[in-house]
Amino acid sequence: MIGCVTSSETFHLDLGGTIVDIKTSAPAQLDRLRLRYAGFECSSPTPTMVIHLRPVSALDEGTTYRSRVDKGGETAVVYEDEETEVLDGVLRTMLPRSASPDIIAHGALLADHGRGFLCCGPSGSGKSTIAALFSEKALCDELARISMTSKGPVADSLPFWKARPMRVLLDAIFILEHSSKNWRRRLEFSEAITELKPHLYWPVDDHDALSDVFSTLVDVVRRIPVFRLGFQPDRNVWSTIVEQL
């Protein structure tokens, strides 16, 4: 296991139910954590993951790495300052395994009167655009967490990048692309699985967790519709999103 930082303060971060303890001995780092993850701080004393955050100045001379994650994927050391922010990348690496069987999806999460809509896609496909178009509905514009409940799939917003914490019942998933007009096409089961796989964060270093996440994906696609959505950058696309859902 990676050694602890002495005389540290702890910031508790809630990532949709996965509690991360971020320990630091630098007050300026603690202030940045509270600003960066505002709304996602919690008071839970039982973490799933522990990250020791240290200033870059603490690195040995000639050392080039900025983070180390232990083999179990539950503890890490991160060297970061205002100019070299690497903590988000480490969290994205560690979270898929610890969140299993839940899914970590690359997508913008929207909510409207208790209904959730996840818009997935690679960088440049329009996640941030659609979140900005509907800022009053947007919960996050980069990553969301999907889990199965007795009521069906639910999605939690994650603090990447513009986000506010909320859990919402998931009504549909959309795979985005820019288009000269607004349209959507429902995907068949096998096509939906294939289209969604590249937009998920997989726990590739843990076979059991990988299998569990895939099982959740299958269950989600059986329960809710998955669409390919072509859209123009205007608010008229909302009627296409909610049409006959």
C-alpha positions in Angstrom: 0.0 0.0 0.0 1.1 3.6 -0.6 2.2 5.5 2.4 0.1 8.2 4.1 0.8 11.9 4.3 1.5 13.0 7.8 -0.3 15.9 9.5 -2.9 15.9 6.8 -6.4 17.2 6.5 -9.0 15.2 4.6 -11.5 16.2 2.0 -14.4 13.7 1.5 -15.7 13.5 -2.1 -18.9 11.7 -3.0 -18.8 10.3 -6.6 -22.3 8.9 -6.8 -21.9 6.7 -3.8 -18.2 6.0 -4.0 -16.5 8.0 -1.2 -13.0 9.3 -1.9 -10.8 10.6 1.0 -8.3 13.1 -0.4 -5.6 13.8 2.1 -3.4 16.8 1.9 -1.0 18.7 4.2 -1.2 21.9 2.1 -4.1 24.3 3.0 -4.0 25.8 -0.5 -4.7 22.4 -2.0 -7.7 21.9 0.4 -9.1 25.2 -0.6 -8.8 24.3 -4.3 -10.6 20.9 -3.6 -13.5 22.7 -2.0 -13.8 25.1 -4.9 -13.3 22.4 -7.7 -15.7 19.9 -6.2 -18.2 22.2 -4.7 -21.5 20.5 -3.9 -19.9 17.0 -4.0 -18.2 17.2 -0.6 -19.6 14.9 2.1 -18.9 13.9 5.7 -18.7 10.1 5.4 -15.9 8.6 7.5 -15.9 5.3 5.4 -14.0 5.8 2.1 -13.9 3.4 -0.8 -10.7 5.1 -2.2 -7.9 7.1 -0.6 -5.8 9.6 -2.5 -2.8 11.4 -0.9 -2.4 14.8 -2.6 1.0 16.3 -2.5 2.6 19.4 -4.0 4.8 18.9 -7.1 7.7 20.4 -5.1 7.7 17.2 -3.0 8.8 15.1 -6.0 12.4 13.9 -6.0 14.6 15.7 -8.5 14.4 14.0 -11.9 11.1 12.2 -11.2 8.7 12.6 -14.1 5.6 10.8 -13.0 2.8 12.7 -11.3 0.7 9.9 -9.8 1.0 6.3 -8.5 -1.9 4.0 -8.0 -1.5 0.8 -5.9 -2.2 -2.6 -7.5 -5.6 -2.9 -5.7 -6.8 0.4 -7.2 -8.0 1.7 -3.9 -5.1 4.1 -2.9 -3.0 6.6 -4.9 -0.5 9.4 -4.5 -1.0 12.4 -6.7 1.5 15.3 -7.1 -0.4 18.4 -8.2 -0.3 22.2 -8.1 -2.2 25.0 -9.9 -0.2 24.4 -13.1 -0.2 20.6 -13.1 -3.7 19.3 -12.4 -3.8 15.5 -12.6 -6.2 14.5 -9.8 -9.2 14.3 -12.2 -7.4 11.9 -14.4 -6.5 9.6 -11.5 -10.1 9.7 -10.3 -11.3 8.7 -13.8 -8.8 5.8 -13.8 -9.8 4.5 -10.3 -13.5 5.0 -10.3 -14.7 2.4 -12.9 -13.3 -0.5 -10.8 -14.6 0.8 -7.4 -18.0 1.7 -8.9 -18.6 -1.7 -10.4 -21.2 -3.0 -11.2 -22.3 0.6 -11.9 -21.4 2.2 -15.2 -19.3 5.3 -15.6 -20.4 6.9 -18.9 -18.8 9.7 -20.9 -21.9 11.9 -21.2 -23.9 14.9 -20.3 -26.8 14.2 -17.9 -30.0 16.3 -18.2 -33.0 16.2 -15.8 -36.5 17.4 -16.4 -39.3 16.9 -13.8 -37.8 13.7 -12.5 -36.8 12.3 -15.9 -33.2 11.8 -16.8 -31.6 11.9 -20.2 -28.0 10.9 -20.8 -26.3 12.3 -23.9 -23.1 10.3 -24.8 -20.4 10.8 -27.3 -16.7 11.4 -27.9 -15.1 14.8 -27.5 -16.5 17.2 -30.0 -19.8 15.4 -30.4 -21.8 18.0 -28.6 -22.1 17.0 -24.9 -21.0 20.4 -23.6 -23.1 22.1 -26.3 -26.3 20.4 -25.4 -25.6 20.9 -21.6 -25.1 24.6 -22.3 -28.3 24.8 -24.4 -30.3 23.5 -21.5 -28.3 24.8 -18.6 -31.4 24.8 -16.4 -31.7 21.0 -16.9 -28.0 20.0 -17.1 -26.6 18.1 -14.1 -23.1 17.5 -15.6 -21.5 17.7 -19.0 -18.7 15.1 -18.9 -19.2 12.0 -16.8 -22.2 10.3 -15.2 -22.8 7.1 -13.2 -25.6 4.6 -14.0 -26.8 2.0 -11.6 -29.8 -0.4 -11.6 -32.5 -0.1 -8.9 -35.8 -1.7 -8.3 -37.4 1.2 -10.2 -35.1 0.9 -13.2 -31.8 2.6 -14.2 -30.8 5.7 -12.3 -28.1 8.2 -13.1 -25.9 10.2 -10.8 -24.1 13.4 -11.9 -20.4 13.4 -11.3 -18.3 16.6 -10.8 -16.7 16.6 -14.3 -16.7 19.5 -15.4 -19.7 21.7 -14.8 -21.9 19.8 -12.5 -24.3 19.8 -9.6 -25.1 16.7 -7.6 -28.4 14.9 -8.3 -29.7 11.4 -8.9 -32.5 11.0 -11.5 -34.4 8.1 -13.0 -33.0 7.5 -16.4 -35.6 7.6 -19.3 -33.3 7.3 -22.3 -29.8 7.5 -23.6 -28.7 9.4 -26.7 -25.6 9.1 -28.8 -24.9 12.5 -30.2 -23.7 13.8 -33.5 -23.9 17.2 -35.1 -26.4 17.6 -37.9 -28.0 20.1 -40.2 -31.4 19.2 -38.7 -32.8 17.6 -35.5 -33.6 13.9 -35.7 -33.3 10.7 -33.7 -33.2 7.0 -34.5 -33.8 4.2 -32.0 -31.1 1.6 -32.0 -31.8 -2.1 -31.8 -30.5 -4.0 -28.8 -27.2 -5.3 -30.3 -26.6 -2.0 -32.1 -27.1 -0.1 -28.9 -24.6 -2.2 -27.0 -22.0 -1.8 -29.7 -22.6 2.0 -30.0 -22.5 2.6 -26.3 -19.4 0.5 -25.4 -16.8 3.1 -26.6 -18.4 5.8 -24.5 -18.0 3.9 -21.2 -15.1 3.8 -18.8 -14.3 0.1 -18.3 -12.4 -1.5 -15.3 -10.1 -3.3 -17.7 -7.7 -4.5 -15.0 -10.3 -6.5 -13.1 -12.1 -9.3 -15.0 -14.9 -9.7 -12.5 -15.6 -6.0 -12.3 -15.5 -5.9 -16.1 -18.1 -8.7 -16.4 -20.3 -7.0 -13.8 -20.3 -3.7 -15.6 -21.1 -5.4 -18.9 -24.1 -7.2 -17.3 -25.3 -3.8 -16.0 -25.0 -2.4 -19.5 -27.1 -5.2 -20.9 -29.7 -4.7 -18.3 -29.9 -1.0 -18.9 -30.3 -1.4 -22.7 -33.1 -3.9 -22.1 -35.0 -1.5 -19.8 -34.7 1.9 -21.6 -34.4 3.1 -25.2 -31.1 4.1 -26.8 -31.2 6.6 -29.7 -28.7 8.1 -32.1 -29.5 11.9 -32.0 -28.5 14.3 -34.7 -29.0 17.9 -33.6 -28.5 21.5 -34.4 -27.2 23.8 -31.6 -30.6 25.3 -30.7 -33.2 24.6 -28.1 -35.7 23.1 -30.6 -33.9 19.8 -30.2 -35.7 19.3 -26.9 -38.9 18.3 -28.6 -36.9 15.6 -30.5 -35.4 14.3 -27.2 -38.7 13.9 -25.4 -40.8 12.9 -28.3 -43.0 9.8 -27.4 -40.9 8.8 -24.4 
